[in-house]
Amino acid sequence: AQSKLMPTFIIELANGCVGYIPTEEAFLGGGYETDLARSSKLIPKAGEMVVQKSIELLNL
């Protein structure tokens, strides 16, 4: 609803596997998906940062 481009579709699990971006709530719950490992150095707000930047780029 925040994109000026309608319709806007979110596509996931396409063209390779870069990694999992957990929600901030998932970080609070812990677990292997959110542990800081060599393959994942994300902060809890990473998912929201991706969403906000995507909206910004869509609306240029």
C-alpha positions, 0 to 999 in steps of 0.5 A: 500500500506504500508503493506508488507502483500498483500492483507491486509484488514481493518475490522471494525464494528466486534466483539463488539463496542469499540468506534468511532475514528474520523478523525483529520478533524472531530475534527476540525469540532466539534460535538458530535462525537468528544467531550471529554466525559467519553467514549472518551478521544481521541486526534485529531491524534488518528486515524493516530496513530492507522493507523501508529501502525497497519502498523508497526505491519503488517511489523514486 
